[in-house]
Amino acid sequence: MTTDAQSRRILDAVDAAFDAQLAFTQELVKHPSLRTREGSAQDLLYAAMAGRGLELDRWELDPAELAAHEGFGPVTVSYQNVTNVVGTYRPAAERGRSLILNGHVDVVPEGPVEAWSRSPWDAPIIDGWLYGRGAGDMKAGLAANLFAFDAVRAAGFEPAGRIHFQSVVEEECTGNGSLAALLRGYRADAVIIPEPEEDMLVRANVGVLWFKVRVTGSPTHPREMGSGFNAIDAAYTTMAALREVEAKWNVARTEHRYFEDLDHPINFNFGGIAGGDWPSSVPAWCEFDVRAAIYPGISAEAAWAELQDCLAGLARGGNPIHAVATRTGFFAEGYVLEPGSAAETLLERTHEQVFGTGLESFTTPGYLDGRVFTLYADTPTLVYGPVSEAIHGFDERVSVESVRRITKSIALFIASWCGLEERG
């Protein structure tokens, strides 16, 4: 651990640069880094890392390479010009432990702009909240990683361990960005991902499957509806069957560690629907998109097989339904952060030092890239970040003071985990 005097210097350095940190975060939010359109935001982060003298690496994701890995999420878009950015700090002599500071730059669509109180890309600070799409999820965290490092150096120190700053894509849809960084060879003794986690540490989270279901009908004129088969009606029957699987999996929560006390940990979301060709034709097709959660310890393949059985069963009913599912993104398994690691113990200390309270952990029914490092690199991964509201919703926002405190905690973690050398 750092001495009290060292810690004070680092904490004061966070405060001294905090206005600049907020300004950088606002600038980052103003780049609409939607899927396949992350380029300008990555340019900004690349320049920020270059300005800090980091060793830079930027590369385009390769679907063929990724597809060979069990953690791959199927891709439905082109990865041309879809890039990860990694900046590496290497001490003159690597005496301390290494660290990955990871974050995703991609954001979800903003939805109807008229439903926002202001433009999703304006990034104002109002009454202690920084607004904008991606402000909480998770551009404030990306900025915190860099400015926590800055604070250590501004306090007159150099970390004694190697640090990789990762800005990845595809976290909101496949998880292939962090997976690509892993396949690129980036490894460390611990990982921090400052997702918007209410000033807490994620203990466990679900896996996620994305798929599209296509239901086939038989078109006729409405005057002869009885001789046709309405694919849209059948799609709702198919959704009801999937809801039965969802309910079954939720009942099983008592069998899964850390999920026993959650009311509804397994959520199936029907995120999009389209069907039919003409108002006066019985629809011949309907497609809908599904996001389904699975417990840690359940393989994606096993969950997929059960979902396939559910759909196949519809074809054996009295009114047979032909429904076919195709993977469209996440094919990701959940994970548990086992307590007791040295990294978690240290984070407990730095959190208490900054917040004045003990570090709480919780289980989340959402996807996190922590699964990449936990499942495939056996690395303690601390998903820990600021208080946010309305992520993926209208008027997304992040608490400014929470960001300040999280930045301080990460800065102290860097200092103690990597070790310090006085700057010459």
ABEGO torsion letter per residue (X at the ends): XBBAAAAAAAAAAAAAAAAAAAAAAAAAAABBBBBGAAAAAAAAAAAAAAAAGBBBBBBBBBAAAAAABAABBBBABBABGBBBBBBBBBBABBABBBBBBBBBABBBBAEBAAABABBAAAGBBBGGBBBEBGAAOBAAAAAAAAAAAAAAAAAGBBBABBBBBBBBBGAAAAGAAAAAAAAAGBBBABBBBBBBAGGBBBABBBBBBBBBBBBBBBBBBAAAAAABBBAAAAAAAAAAAAAAAAAAAAAAAAABBGAAABABABBBBBABBBBEABAABBBABBBBBBBBBBBBGBBAAAAAAAAAAAAAAAAABABBBBBBBBBABBBBBBBBBBBGBAAAAAAAAAAAAAAGBBBBBBBBABBBAAAAAAAAAGBBBBBBBBBBBGBGBBGBBBBAAAAAAAAAAAAAAAAAAAEBBBBX
